[in-house]
Amino acid sequence: MPPTPGTPESDGMELLIRAAISIPIAAVLGAALAFRPVRRGTPPRSPAVIQTQIILAIIGAVVMIVVGASLARAFGIAGAASLVRYRSKIEDPKDAAVMLAALAVGLASGTGIYLVATGATVFILAVLWLLESLEPEARKEFSLKIKGKDVDKLRPRVEALLRGKVRRLEARTTGPGELAYEVHLPVGARTDRLSNGILALDPAGKIEVVWEEKEK
């Protein structure tokens, strides 16, 4: 039996239908803005910023559904937002957007719109999972120096070893006493294992391997 118009059940169903339509539309429109073509001369956009713009569009839709036509709710949301203080450095802009998302679903729960809060949480989690699955692998950048007498003779073997382990390898200098490279490694990679592999190329043990991580 369908709920009677004007009852809390019917109002809740209307909000749920509205959320089911407006939140995906907000996500699509936010994506259209975030993935707009890059004009000549404009700086490239980082994946984190693009993802954050999409999430913020979804959050805006959730907040407006919570507010509705209630002036009291609008003031409540403004007051709650003003209480948010997060002084720690945030590396990923998406984390700041997720904080706002948590505030939005909390507000929805506090006003009794439980289905909207649950649906919005599931939808945001799905969007985050999709966006982060497309995100490039995090890397660390190093300056690698291999020093030793006649170390240039080991260059082909050193590069063959490194190319199977690193994401990017660029030779900087090559000489009788030193090889220098710019190396990009996955965040979880260990340089000591690579160092041991390089050192093993010289049975006499007369080479030195030095890694210097570059700041972002």
N, C-alpha and C positions, 0 to 999 in steps of 0.2 A: 504493500500500500504506500503510495507516494506521500511524503510529508505535507502537512497542511501549510499553505502560504502564510507567512508572517510569524511562524513558530521558530524557536531556536534551531530546530532540526533543519527547517527549510533554509534559514539564513546560513547555517553552516554548510549546507550543500551548495548554495549559490557561491559562497566564498571558495569552496573547493573547486568548483567548475571554473570560476574566474582565475584561480591560481593555476589550474591545469592549462589554461589558455595563455595567460599573460606571462608566466615565467618562461616557458619555452620561446615565446615571441621575443621577450627581452634578451634572451641568450642569443638568438639568431641576429637580432639587430645590433647587439653589442659586438658580436663576432664580425658583422659587416663593417663596423667602424674600426675595430682592432686590426683587421686584416686588409684595410684599404691599401691600394697600391702606393708604394714609396715613390715620391716625386724626386726628380733629379736634384741633387744638392742637399736633400734632407738626410739627417743621420739615420742609420739603420736602427730598427726597434729590437729590443731584446725580447726573447720568448717570454720571460717573466712579466714584462710590462704588458704584452699582448694578452696574456692569460688573465692578468689582474683586471684589465679593462672589461673583459667578458664577465668575470665574476662580479664586478661592481654593478654591471647592468642587471644581473640577476638579483643582487641584494636590493637594488633600488625598487624592483618590482615587488619583492617580498615586503619591504618596508611600507610601500604605498597600499598594499593589500591590508596590512595590519592597521594602518592609519584609517583607511576608508574615509568616511565623512566626519570622523570624530576629532574635534578640536582638542579634547582632553588627551587623546592618544598621541596626537602630534606633539603637544607640549611634553608629554611623558617621554617620547622618543628623543626629543631634543635634550631633555634633562639627562636621560641615560647616556646619550652620546657624549655629553659634556663631562661625565664622570670618568670616561675612559682615559687612562694615563698609562702609557707603556713606554718606559724610558730606555729599555734595552735596545741595542742596535738590531735591526731586522735585515738579514741578508737578502731574503727573497720577498719581493713586493707582494707575492700571493699570500704570505703569512699575515700581512696587514689586512688584506681583503678577507681572509678567513676569519680574522677577529671581528670584522664588521658583520660577516655572515653569522657568526655565533651570536652576536648581539641581536641581529634581526630575528633569528629563530627563537631566541630567548624572549624577545618582546612578543612574538606571536604566541608562544606558549603561555606567557603571563597574561595575555588578554583572552585566553581560552580558545584560540584558534589552533587546536592541536593537530588536526589533519593537515592544515596548511604548513605548520611548523615541521611536521614529519615529512611531508611531500617535498618541501623546499630543501630540507637536509639531504634527503636521498638524491634529489636532482643536482644539488651543488656537489655532492660527493662524486656523482657520475661525471659531471663536467670536469672536475678536478682530475679524476682518474684519466679521462680522455686527453685532456690538455697535457698532463704531466707525462703520459705515455709517448707523446710526440716531442717532448723536450729533449734537446741534445744532451748526450752524456756529459756529466760534469768532469772537468779535467783540471790538472795542475800543470803549470808551466815551469820548466827547469832549464838552467844553463848547466850543461854537462861538459866537463873538461877531463881529458885523459892525457896524462903527462908521462913522459919517459923517453929514454934514448931510442931513436929510430921507431917511435910509436906509429909513425905514418905507414909503416909496413903492415900494421895490423888493421888498417882502415877497412878493407873489404870485409874482413871477418867481424869487426866491431859493428859495422852497419848492418850486416846480415843478421846478427844477433838482435840488434835493437829494432829492426823493422818488423820482426815478428812479435814484439812485445809492446811497442809504443803506438800512440795514435797519430803522432806527427813527428817527423825528424827532419831538421834542417842543419846542414853543415855550415859552420861559421868560419872557422879557420882550420887549416891543415898544414902541418909543418913537421920537420924531423923530430921536434921535441914535444909537440902538443897537437891534440885533436880537440876541437870545440864544436858543440852542437846545441841547438835549441830543441828541447824535447817536451812533448806534451804527453802526460800520462793520465790514465783514469784515476779518480780520487782515491780509490782503494789500493792502488798499486804500490809496491814496496821497492824502493830504490836499492836496498841492500842486496836483494836477490840479483838485480841487474848488475850491480857492482861486482858481485862474486863471479858472475858469468863472464864479465869483461876481464877481470883479473886472471881467470883461468885460461884466457887466450895466450897469456905470456907465462910459460912454465918457469922462467927465470925469476918471476916476481919483481920485475924492475919498473913496473908502471904504477901510476897513482890515479885514482878515480875520484873526482870531486863533483858533488851535486850542489847547486845553489837554486833554491826555489825563488821564483820571481813573484813579486807582489802584484795583485790584480790592479 
